[in-house]
């Protein structure tokens, strides 16, 4: 276990769950909500605290697509590339955001950890295509210009300290 990692938050989260082993998914979700990803330091610590193997904790975290082992930005933007969104031109929206954020297919998070840009197979809002979400808030009928305006608004909020 890392000497420099502060486990106080993890301990507080663990104290919320009576039977940790059966609550491992909820524990991991709560840890990820706090850190915006699952730090590698938590795996041996959780294994010890929950009397589980580290491999078991890690396998749960890697089985579910919602968990991330890489740091994510404060604002997670998901662009749908399902059939309806793709046909209605979601890719130009994606390309505009990548360009404005300096991201690529392989680099998904900005260096300042303000933004993560991901594509998803479906957001379940096909009638509103193309769709993107920012921290799970749905933005329908997106265009590259609408996406730029939304990004500008978020950047203004960041610079105003919100």
Secondary structure, 3 states (H helix, E strand, C coil): CCCCCCCHHHHHHHCCCCCCHHHHHHHHHHHHHHHCCCCCHHHHHHHHHHCCCHHHHHHHHHHCCCCCCCCCCCEEEEEECCHHHHHCCHHHHHHHHHHHHCCCCCCCECCCCCEEEEEECCCCCHHHCCCEEECCEEECCCCHHHHHHHHHHHHHHHHCCC
